[in-house]
Amino acid sequence: MATALAIVGVIFPRVGPARRAFFVRWWSAKLLRILRIVVDIHGARPEWLEPNLVIAANHISWADIFIVNAVRPTRFVAKSEIRDWPIVGWLCEKAGTIFIARAKRSDTAKINTVIHDVLGAGDCVGLFPEGTTSPGDIIRKFHSSLFEPAVVNQAKVAPVALAYRYPDGERSYDAAYILDLTFSQSLDKIIRQPMLIAEITFAPPINATGMTRRELTARAESAIAAILDVPVSQERLALGGSALSARTTHFEEN
């Protein structure tokens, strides 16, 4: 944390996007080594500093951000409340996080402009379209409003599937930041594990040019669901949520 504060406070104001991206990737990889999380990369990762790129990923843990950043440095869109968190809020702001006030519809146009400038400067933008975390064995409904900047800016969207496993390949729920876990409890669950494997799989990118945000949302959600081998949200609704309820009950009991 001290290293991160020094980097964003002293180095970031003096260097360009490429150098900032290098430090973000280096620091994220260092943190993951401390946590004993090994990143296992699948699919065709985007080119280094590929322009006009938006990464859309399913969301399991606070560690997801560092998994993505260790592979492709990314400026994530986050709720504006995080900016007010002590130390962490300042760090996120200085590191380039794009804050959005979700309750304000007027904020959408401003975010479109900000993301247009960010993409034009060569930075990658990251989204968690579910808007919340899951245990990792389901996908919650993607919010199409978060894809509006990608449509407006005719960006390329890279769907990314995230999953956590033990070294023997079994799915792990230890990294899941869900239910009523506090951050300290979540961190404790992770560091108690000798090793966790974080799988990050890149689906073929989607060109948002000429697409509506609903079409783009559906394609991104379907691509991630196919990689994780879980139903898309519409299918779960059609099934009445019975399968989801069974899996959630099993997870809570264990």
N, C-alpha and C positions, 0 to 999 in steps of 0.2 A: 504493500500500500504506500509506503514511504517513497519507494522508487517511482511509482505511478504519479504521485503528487509532484515529485521533482521533474519528471518528464513533461507533464502537461503544463506545469507552471513556468518552467525555465526554457525547455527545448522547443516545445510546440510553437510558441509565438515567433520563433526565429527560423523555422524550416517550412518547406513546402509540403504538399499532399503526399508525395512519394516517400519522403523521409518520415513523416508522421505515420504513414501506413506501416513502414518498417518497424517502428518502435511499438506500435499497437500489436503487431503480430509477435514480436519478440517477447513483450511483457505478458501477453496472453498465454503463450507457450510455456513461459517460466512459471506462471501461476498454476497451470495444469500439471506441470511436473511436481510441484509442491503438493498438490491434491492427489497425486498418483492416478490421474486420469490420462489414459493413452488414447489418442485420436486415430481412428481407423477410417481412411478416406476412400470413398467409392464414387464411380462416375467420373465424368469429365469436369474437373474444377475449372472455374473461369480463369481466363488469362490474368496475369498480374496487372492490376490497374486498368482492367478492361473498362472502357467508358460506357456511360449510360446504362448501368447495371443495377437491378434491384434484386435482392435475395429475399425470398419468402420461405419461412421455415415453420414447422410445427414447434410447439413450445412445451418443454418438460421442466426445465430447471433454470435457476439464475445462472448456472454454469454454461447454458446454451450460448450466451453471448461470447464467452471466451473460446468455446469450441469453434464457432464460426470465425472469430477474429484471428485465431491461430492458423486458419487456412486461407482466408481472404478478408483482410481488414475492412471493416464495415461500419458505417455510421447508422446506428439504429434509431428508429422512431419509438418514443416512449411517452407515457402519460406525464403531463406537466407537474404532477405532484412530486415526482422524484427529484425535481430541481430543488425542492425545499428540504430534502433530507440532509442532515449534517454530514459534512465532508464528502460523502458519496455523491450528493447532488452537485456539488461544485466540481468534483472530479468528472462526472458524466458530462456536464456542460462543457468543460474545457476540452474533453476528449472528442467533442463533436456530436454528442447526442442531439437528435432533433426532437424537441418537446412539442406535444400536441395536447390542447385542452379538449378532451373528447366530448365534454358537455356543451361546447360552443360550436354551433354549425358554422359560424362566421370564421372559425379557425381553419376550415378546410381550404379556402382560397389562399390563405397565407402560407399554409404548409405546401400547397402545390408550387408556389413561387420559390419557397426555400429549397424544396427538393430539386426543382429545376436548376437552381444555382449550384447546389451540391453535386448533382450529376454532371453539370457542365464543367465543374472544376476537376472532374476525374475521380471523385469519391464514389464509393459504392454505398447504397442505401439498404438497410435491413429492416424487415417487417416480421412480426409474429401475428399473422392475421387472425388467429383464434382469440387474441385479446386477453388470454389467460393461459394458465398451465394445465396440463393433463398428466395422468400416470404414464403415458407413453404408449399404451396399447389401444388408444382410441384417437380420433381426430374430432375436435369440436368444430362447430360451424365457423367457417372463415367469414370475416366481415368485409364485404366488398368495398366499403368506403375507403379502406386502407389502400386499395389498389388504384384509386382515382389518380394519384400523382403519376403512377406508372403509365396510365392511359394518356393523360394529358401531355406527358413528356415523351411519349412514344418510346418508352424504355424497353430494355430486354429484361425479362423476369426469369430468374433461376430458382425453380422450386427445390427446396432442400429438406430432406428427411433426416431427423435426428432420433437416435435410439441409444439407450445405455444397456450394456451387458456385462456380465461377469466374464472372466477369462475363459471359462468353459463354454461360453456362448449363450448361456441362459439369460433371459431378460432380467434386468435389475431395476428395482423401483427406488433404490436408495438415493438417487439424485433427484427424484421427483419433488418439486417444491409445491405441494398441494395440501388440501385439507386445512388444518389450523397450525401447520408448522411455522415456527418462528425461523428467522434466518439462522440464528445460532444452532437451533436443533437440526436444521437442514445441513449446515456445515458439519456438525458432529456426525451425522449419518454418513456423509461422504468420506470424511477423514478416517472413520473406523474401518473402511474397506481397504484391504491390502492393495487392490487395484480395481479400477473400473475401465471398461472399454467404451468410448464414445464413438459410435458410428455416425458418420456424416456422409450422406449420399446425395450427389447432385443429379437431378433429372435434366433432360435436355432443355435448354432455355426456350422461353416463349417470347416471341416478338409481339409487343402490345399494340403495334400500329394497326389501326383499323378495327380493334376489338372494343367491346363495351367492358366496363369494369366487372359486370356479372359474368360475362364469358371468360374473362381472364381469371377471375376468382375460381370459377368452376374447374377450369383446366389445371390451375395450380394445386387446388385441393385434391383433385383426382390423381394427379401425378404423385403427390406425396403419399396418399392413401395406398396407391398401388405398390410403392416401394415398401411401405410398412406392413402391407397385407392386412389392412383394416378397412372397414366400410367407410365410405364418405358420409358426411353428416346427413344428407338427404335420405340415404338408404337406411340409416339408423332410425330416422323419424318414421319412415315407411314401415319399419319392423315394429314400431311402437316402443322402441327403446328397451326391449326385453333383454337383448344381448348385452347392451351397455350396463343395464342395472345389475345383471348377474356378475359381470366382470368387476364393477365398482364395489359390489358387496364383498366379493372374494378378496379384493385388495384391502378393503378397510378391515376385514376380519383378520388378515395376516400382517 
